[in-house]
């Protein structure tokens, strides 16, 4: 990166737009010189701010760099043009600040608006990079090949940062190198190994606990001798701290073998009893069948007697149904006669109604004719009166237009007169105000004449306190994160305990249901039996006494569901424990990182007591420091704000005095001219007033508007009379038409009535004829024989039902006689007693078989799960041994070794390269007196973080001492060499970065003439290789040694800069 042009506007101590052209200084050494506080460092700040949105020292951000000398109209921004790899780029950036708005408030006071931060990047082809602020910042980092931390450690060494790298402790260098060389990856490797080792150890412990819980489930089936054989041995195996999986599986296999033998013997005994039971059940079933046939024959004889009693009643139902069917045919003819009578009666009523309505319409027609004649006479009268007046008003309309023009001109002139009066009054008032204001600003300028000199010192103090606030706020945020991690760890612990309890509950529930399910095996198998299919236990195809399930007994699906719940609970428990171990490792790492930051910011050791009191004390200390610093910030800002206001008032007063003087002269001339123009307007107004009065006297009405209104009233009167006449004529025609239509409908209805009366006579004859044909002597006999449709349907149903039952009883009686021929009733009581005796024996045998079966199944399941735990334990042990060793090695926790972790080991290689590069220049500066060296591993401390410690080796005395023992001049030379060495290594390792330019701020004042000359020669040699090196210093001797100088001069209106 090589600078081409730098533009600063209202930035730092530069009030207006200041431009520095670097095109004539593209290589070699140049000096930025000037008085203290003139704004030398601001030049470096502007370069760093344009590129990375922060200043070179990192203590001030862009929002604090608005110039106190700038006017309100001047924009604040930095525009930096630079070349990189022979390509030219331009960055323009402005901070957030308050500027004067283009519009003012309603009362005329100035309005301030917030200017939001922006950045613009112009690419070598002249196009603007399209992206938001964050994306543009990232693009600049991509072009430069390094971020702000790398830039300020290599290309721009800020004032006071020389000794930072030289005197830093190992842990501080580790933090610096982590950002520059991006070695955070290796730290994450360390933490990940530590976390994985913790998780694997927890999983091993959980696997042992789960295996011991499974061993508790084992039961011993059979007699007391068998139980005594294995109980003592199994108890001894359960007492082992580490489960001996091989012995446990072998012993459990022997227990299963003995249990299976007992189970098979009990199964044979159960099958023999079942065979006897099947034989008795077959005899009982046959007897029950015969007895049911005898009972059915007795029921059929009873039903036959009931049908004989109902036979006579059925005959009367059939006779009544036939009479009703004949009456139904007559009813059809009767309904047609009634309908024709109703139609004729309705037509007579319509004819009478139309006759009444025709009389009313004749009266209405005469009344409408009279109204039409009256409206015709009224229309003629209105036309005779209104037409002459309408003509007169229409002829006068043009004269009204002339009058309106005169009035409008008069009103306009009158308005202009009033405006001039107000302007004269304002000018007079403004003259008085300006005179008073001139006296006020003179007094203010004299009172605040010394204020501008106070501002810069107070500004530096406020910036230091603000930077401290940012660090404390960041530390407080880290404390909150560490406390949150601790709370999360406790929550994970509670969740793990909860999941363990849920697992034990699910385990117990499953065991209870599993035992109940096994106890109900006989009932479950019996529920699946089918007649003719063999029993899976005894093989019998007859099942007379099926075992019933106990109420509430669990099904196989329920048992499997609870087993699934138990497995799910176990999986959740294992997952919770793994998360707990992971969170514990993360919490520990977060606490260590916070402790390091706490010690750096607070400059004290972090308290280490119990967890609760530790966090409370740390919180209280941070809060106290924040409150004290915030109080200091408020006081510094108050003093600064007061001084800035006074300085601003001083500048504004000087500017205002000159402005008021110019305004007073201009306003006095304007006031005199306005008086002359006002008198001319009064004469013109009087002339217009006389001309308007003459026009008004000649017109019939005062205004054109009134004349037009009168014309509209006349037209409306004529239109109303004409509308009333048309409406009366329409009503007359409508009444005549309605009367003619009504008389036509009446004549048609009279013709239809004659036809309907003839139809009534025809229907009456057909009805009487049908009565005779159906055999009814009179109309009363017909009405007596009629039935409702639902009554007729009910009679038909009863008759059909009777004949169906009679046929069914006859056929069933014949069939039963044939089946019972030669048979007698069976004795079922004696057979039932025999079956119950055998069934009781069979039940006891079945229960014992189920108990043996359930015990063996449980033990099989336990053996299967223990085998799974054995396989899992072996895999976990191998992983833990490998990961644990890697974690201890990477985190520097191997016993008897130096506490050097993986990240420090990698950084140590970079550190040695930096020292070698630094010593090449340090030997020249010190004439070979001493060099720097990385402390040997054997000499590193075994406590705390180590590995990046720095020593000084004296060549003449062959002795080694700590780097902090160097004098001020020696320390500066060593620091400068370290900075140049760091720049070399970063350039070689950070993607072939081209560091064409280096800036160095102060530090040369501590050197004697010889050392300073050596340092300048080193920098000159560095610049001769086509590099550009800029130095900031107020040391007078450097002005003589360096030809090219950028001189910064401080004035009351801001800083000025020029090449010399």
Residue pairs with C-beta under 8 A, 6 or more apart in sequence:
1 82
1 83
1 84
1 144
1 155
1 994
1 995
1 996
1 997
2 22
2 26
2 82
2 83
2 84
2 996
2 997
2 1028
3 22
3 47
3 80
3 81
3 82
3 997
3 1028
4 22
4 23
4 81
4 82
4 83
4 88
5 19
5 20
5 21
5 22
5 23
5 79
5 80
5 81
6 19
6 20
6 22
6 43
6 46
6 47
6 50
6 78
6 79
6 80
6 81
7 17
7 18
7 19
7 20
7 77
7 78
7 79
7 80
8 14
8 17
8 18
8 19
8 20
8 42
8 43
8 46
8 78
9 16
9 17
9 18
9 74
9 75
9 76
9 77
9 78
9 79
10 16
10 66
10 67
10 70
10 74
10 75
10 76
10 77
11 18
11 42
11 46
11 65
11 66
11 67
11 76
11 77
11 78
12 39
12 42
12 45
12 46
12 65
12 67
12 1055
13 37
13 38
13 39
13 42
13 67
13 69
13 456
13 1050
13 1054
13 1055
14 39
14 42
14 67
14 69
14 1054
14 1055
14 1057
15 67
15 69
15 70
15 71
15 74
15 1053
15 1054
15 1055
16 70
16 74
16 1054
17 74
18 1055
18 1056
18 1057
20 43
20 1046
20 1057
21 1059
22 1028
24 1059
25 1028
25 1044
25 1059
26 1028
27 1023
27 1024
27 1026
27 1027
27 1028
28 1020
28 1023
28 1024
28 1028
28 1029
28 1044
29 1016
29 1019
29 1020
29 1023
29 1029
29 1031
29 1042
29 1044
30 1028
30 1029
30 1030
30 1031
30 1042
30 1044
30 1045
30 1046
31 1030
31 1031
31 1032
31 1033
31 1038
31 1039
31 1042
31 1044
31 1045
31 1046
32 40
32 43
32 1030
32 1031
32 1032
32 1033
32 1045
32 1046
32 1048
33 40
33 1032
33 1033
33 1034
33 1038
33 1039
33 1045
33 1046
33 1047
33 1048
34 40
34 1034
34 1047
34 1048
34 1049
34 1050
35 1034
35 1048
35 1049
35 1050
36 1034
37 456
37 1050
38 1048
38 1049
38 1050
38 1055
39 1048
39 1050
39 1055
39 1057
40 1001
40 1032
40 1034
40 1048
41 56
41 57
41 158
41 159
41 1001
41 1032
42 65
42 1055
43 1032
43 1046
43 1048
43 1057
44 56
44 156
44 158
44 999
44 1001
44 1030
44 1032
45 55
45 56
45 57
45 60
45 65
46 78
46 80
47 56
47 80
47 156
47 999
48 54
48 55
48 56
48 148
48 151
48 152
48 156
49 55
49 62
49 65
49 78
49 93
49 95
50 78
50 79
50 80
50 91
50 92
50 93
51 80
51 91
51 140
51 144
51 148
51 151
52 137
52 140
52 141
52 147
52 148
52 151
53 61
53 62
53 93
53 117
53 119
53 137
54 60
54 61
54 62
54 148
55 61
55 62
55 65
56 152
56 156
56 158
56 159
56 999
56 1001
57 158
57 159
57 160
57 161
58 148
58 152
58 158
59 463
59 464
59 467
60 463
60 467
61 95
62 93
62 94
62 95
62 96
62 117
63 95
63 96
63 97
63 117
64 463
64 466
65 76
65 95
66 76
66 95
66 97
67 74
67 76
67 1054
68 455
68 459
68 644
68 647
68 648
69 651
69 1053
69 1054
70 76
70 1054
72 99
72 100
72 110
73 100
75 94
75 99
75 115
76 94
76 95
76 97
76 99
76 115
77 92
77 93
77 94
78 92
78 93
78 94
79 90
79 91
79 92
80 90
80 91
80 92
81 88
81 89
81 90
82 88
82 89
82 91
83 89
84 143
84 144
84 994
84 996
85 994
87 124
88 124
89 121
89 122
89 123
89 124
89 143
90 121
90 122
91 119
91 120
91 121
91 122
91 140
92 119
92 120
92 122
93 117
93 118
93 119
93 120
94 115
94 117
94 118
95 117
96 114
96 115
96 116
96 117
97 114
97 115
98 112
98 113
98 114
98 115
99 112
99 113
99 115
100 110
100 111
100 112
101 110
101 111
101 112
101 113
103 111
104 110
104 111
105 111
117 133
118 133
119 133
119 136
119 137
120 128
120 129
120 136
121 128
121 129
121 136
121 139
121 140
122 128
122 129
123 129
129 136
129 139
131 139
141 147
144 151
144 993
145 990
145 991
145 992
145 993
145 994
146 154
146 155
146 986
146 990
146 993
147 179
149 179
149 180
150 179
150 180
150 986
150 990
152 158
152 161
153 161
153 165
153 176
153 180
153 979
153 982
153 986
154 180
154 979
154 982
154 983
154 986
154 987
154 995
154 998
155 983
155 995
155 997
155 998
155 999
156 998
156 999
156 1001
157 979
157 998
157 999
157 1000
157 1001
158 1001
159 1001
159 1002
159 1003
159 1032
160 1002
161 1001
162 971
162 972
162 975
162 976
162 979
162 1003
163 971
163 975
164 176
165 173
165 176
165 975
165 978
165 979
165 982
166 950
166 963
166 971
166 974
166 975
166 978
167 963
167 964
167 971
168 176
169 949
170 904
170 944
170 945
170 946
170 947
170 948
170 949
171 596
171 944
171 945
172 600
173 907
173 911
173 948
173 950
174 903
174 904
174 907
174 945
174 947
174 948
175 596
177 183
177 907
177 910
177 911
177 948
178 184
178 187
178 903
178 907
180 982
180 986
181 907
181 910
181 986
181 989
183 903
183 906
183 907
184 903
186 902
186 903
186 906
187 901
187 902
187 903
189 890
189 902
190 887
190 890
190 891
190 901
190 902
190 903
191 585
191 586
191 589
193 883
193 886
193 887
193 890
193 891
194 585
194 589
194 887
194 890
194 891
195 581
195 582
195 585
195 586
195 589
196 883
196 887
197 880
197 883
197 884
197 886
197 887
198 581
198 582
198 584
198 585
199 578
199 581
199 582
199 585
200 876
200 879
200 880
200 883
200 884
201 581
201 880
201 884
202 577
202 578
202 580
202 581
203 574
203 577
203 578
203 581
203 876
204 873
204 876
204 877
204 880
206 573
206 574
206 577
207 869
207 872
207 873
207 876
208 242
208 243
208 873
210 570
210 869
211 243
211 245
211 866
211 869
211 873
212 238
212 243
213 507
214 862
214 865
214 866
214 869
215 234
215 237
215 238
215 243
215 248
215 862
215 866
216 238
217 511
217 858
217 862
218 234
218 252
218 255
218 858
218 859
218 862
219 855
219 858
219 859
220 226
220 227
220 230
220 231
220 255
220 855
221 258
221 259
221 262
221 263
221 851
221 852
221 855
221 856
222 258
222 259
222 262
222 852
226 258
226 262
230 251
230 254
230 255
233 251
234 251
234 255
237 244
237 247
237 248
237 251
243 869
245 866
245 869
245 870
245 873
248 866
249 863
249 866
249 867
249 870
252 859
252 862
252 863
252 866
253 863
255 859
256 856
256 859
256 860
256 863
259 852
259 855
259 856
259 859
260 856
262 852
263 849
263 852
263 853
263 856
266 845
266 848
266 849
266 852
267 537
267 849
269 845
270 537
270 538
270 842
270 845
270 846
270 849
271 537
271 538
271 539
273 538
273 838
273 841
273 842
273 845
274 535
274 537
274 538
274 539
274 540
274 842
275 538
275 540
276 838
277 540
277 544
277 545
277 835
277 838
277 839
277 842
278 540
278 541
278 542
278 544
280 544
280 831
280 834
280 835
280 838
281 542
281 543
281 544
281 545
281 835
282 542
282 544
283 831
284 544
284 828
284 831
284 832
284 835
285 542
285 544
286 826
287 826
287 827
287 828
287 831
288 826
288 828
290 823
290 824
290 825
290 826
291 825
291 826
291 828
293 816
293 819
293 820
293 823
294 820
294 825
296 812
296 816
297 813
297 816
297 817
297 820
300 809
300 812
300 813
300 816
301 813
303 805
303 809
304 809
304 810
304 813
307 802
307 805
307 806
307 809
310 802
311 802
314 798
314 799
314 802
317 795
317 798
317 799
318 799
320 787
320 795
321 792
321 795
321 796
321 799
323 785
324 785
324 786
324 787
324 791
324 792
324 795
325 792
326 774
326 775
326 776
326 785
327 774
327 776
327 782
327 783
327 785
327 786
327 787
328 786
328 792
329 770
329 774
330 767
330 770
330 771
330 774
330 776
330 782
331 786
333 763
333 766
333 767
333 770
334 767
336 763
336 766
336 767
337 760
337 763
337 764
337 766
337 767
340 756
340 759
340 760
340 763
341 760
343 756
343 759
344 753
344 756
344 757
344 759
344 760
347 749
347 752
347 753
347 756
348 753
350 749
351 746
351 749
351 750
351 753
354 742
354 745
354 746
354 749
355 746
357 742
358 739
358 742
358 743
358 746
361 735
361 738
361 739
361 742
362 739
364 735
365 732
365 735
365 736
365 739
368 728
368 731
368 732
368 735
369 732
371 728
371 731
371 732
372 725
372 728
372 729
372 731
372 732
374 728
375 721
375 724
375 725
375 727
375 728
376 725
378 721
378 724
378 725
379 721
379 722
379 724
379 725
382 717
382 718
382 721
383 718
383 721
386 714
386 717
386 718
389 710
389 714
390 711
390 714
390 715
392 700
393 700
393 701
393 707
393 710
393 711
394 711
396 699
396 700
396 707
397 704
397 707
397 708
399 695
399 698
399 699
400 699
400 703
400 704
400 707
401 704
402 695
403 692
403 695
403 696
403 699
403 703
403 704
404 703
404 704
406 688
406 691
406 692
406 695
407 692
409 688
410 685
410 688
410 689
410 692
413 681
413 684
413 685
413 688
414 685
416 681
417 678
417 681
417 682
417 685
420 674
420 677
420 678
420 681
421 678
423 674
424 671
424 674
424 675
424 678
427 667
427 670
427 671
427 674
428 671
430 667
431 664
431 667
431 668
431 671
434 660
434 663
434 664
434 667
435 664
437 656
437 660
438 657
438 660
438 661
438 664
441 652
441 653
441 654
441 656
441 657
441 660
442 653
442 657
444 649
444 650
444 653
445 650
445 653
445 654
445 657
448 646
448 647
448 649
448 650
448 653
449 650
451 643
451 646
451 647
451 649
451 650
452 647
452 650
452 651
452 1052
454 643
454 646
454 647
455 640
455 643
455 644
455 647
458 636
458 639
458 640
458 643
459 640
461 636
461 639
461 640
462 633
462 636
462 637
462 640
465 629
465 632
465 633
465 636
466 633
468 629
468 633
469 626
469 629
469 630
469 633
471 601
472 601
472 622
472 625
472 626
472 629
473 626
475 597
475 598
475 601
475 602
475 622
476 622
476 623
476 626
478 593
478 594
478 597
479 594
479 598
479 615
479 618
479 619
479 622
481 590
481 594
482 587
482 590
482 591
482 594
482 615
483 615
483 619
485 583
485 586
485 587
485 590
485 591
486 587
486 591
486 611
486 615
488 583
488 587
489 580
489 583
489 584
489 587
492 576
492 579
492 580
492 583
492 584
493 580
495 576
495 579
495 580
496 573
496 576
496 577
496 579
496 580
498 576
499 569
499 572
499 573
499 575
499 576
499 577
500 573
500 576
502 569
502 572
502 573
503 566
503 569
503 570
503 572
503 573
505 569
506 562
506 565
506 566
506 568
506 569
506 570
507 566
507 569
507 570
509 562
509 565
509 566
510 559
510 562
510 563
510 565
510 566
513 554
513 558
513 559
513 562
514 559
514 562
514 563
514 854
514 858
515 854
516 553
516 554
517 524
517 553
517 554
517 555
517 556
517 558
517 559
517 854
518 850
518 851
518 853
518 854
518 857
519 847
519 850
519 851
519 854
520 549
520 550
520 553
520 554
520 850
521 850
521 853
521 854
522 537
522 547
522 843
522 846
522 847
522 850
523 547
523 548
523 549
523 550
523 553
524 549
524 553
524 555
524 556
525 535
525 536
525 537
525 547
526 543
526 546
526 547
526 548
527 546
527 549
529 535
529 543
529 546
531 541
531 542
531 543
532 541
533 541
534 540
534 541
535 541
535 543
537 846
537 849
544 835
545 835
545 839
547 843
547 846
554 562
594 606
595 606
598 606
598 618
599 605
599 606
602 621
602 622
602 625
606 618
607 614
607 617
607 618
608 614
609 617
651 1053
696 702
699 707
700 707
701 707
701 710
771 779
771 782
774 782
776 782
776 785
787 795
887 893
888 894
889 902
890 901
890 902
891 901
891 902
892 898
892 899
892 900
892 901
892 902
892 904
893 899
898 937
898 940
898 941
898 942
898 946
898 947
899 941
899 942
899 943
899 944
899 945
899 946
900 908
900 937
900 940
900 946
900 947
901 945
901 947
904 945
904 946
904 947
904 948
905 947
907 947
907 948
908 934
908 947
908 948
910 985
910 989
911 934
911 948
912 934
913 985
914 978
914 981
914 982
914 984
914 985
915 932
915 933
915 934
915 950
915 978
915 981
916 981
917 980
917 981
917 982
917 984
917 985
918 932
918 974
918 977
918 978
918 980
918 981
918 982
919 931
919 932
919 977
919 981
920 981
921 976
921 977
921 980
921 981
921 1018
922 930
922 931
922 932
922 973
922 974
922 977
923 931
924 1014
924 1017
924 1018
925 973
925 976
925 977
925 1011
925 1014
925 1015
925 1018
926 970
926 973
926 1011
926 1014
927 1014
928 955
929 954
929 955
929 956
930 952
930 953
930 954
930 955
930 970
931 952
931 953
931 955
932 950
932 951
932 952
932 953
932 963
932 974
932 977
932 978
933 950
933 951
933 952
933 953
933 960
934 948
934 949
934 950
934 951
935 949
935 950
935 951
937 947
940 946
940 947
940 949
950 963
951 960
951 961
951 962
951 963
952 960
952 961
952 962
952 963
952 965
952 966
952 974
953 959
953 960
954 960
954 961
963 974
966 974
968 1006
969 1006
969 1007
969 1008
969 1011
971 1006
972 1003
972 1004
972 1006
972 1007
972 1015
973 1007
973 1011
973 1014
973 1015
975 1003
976 1000
976 1003
976 1015
976 1018
979 1000
980 998
980 1018
980 1022
983 995
983 998
986 993
986 995
987 993
987 994
987 995
995 1027
996 1026
996 1027
996 1028
997 1027
997 1028
997 1029
997 1030
998 1022
998 1027
998 1028
998 1029
998 1030
999 1029
999 1030
999 1031
999 1032
1000 1019
1000 1029
1000 1030
1000 1031
1000 1032
1001 1032
1002 1032
1002 1033
1003 1033
1004 1012
1004 1015
1004 1031
1004 1033
1004 1035
1004 1038
1005 1033
1005 1034
1005 1035
1007 1015
1009 1037
1012 1035
1012 1037
1012 1038
1012 1041
1013 1041
1016 1038
1016 1041
1016 1042
1019 1029
1019 1031
1020 1029
1022 1029
1023 1029
1031 1038
1031 1042
1039 1045
1044 1059
1045 1059
1045 1060
1046 1057
1046 1058
1046 1059
1046 1060
1047 1057
1047 1058
1047 1059
1047 1060
1048 1055
1048 1056
1048 1057
1049 1055
1049 1056
1049 1057
1049 1058
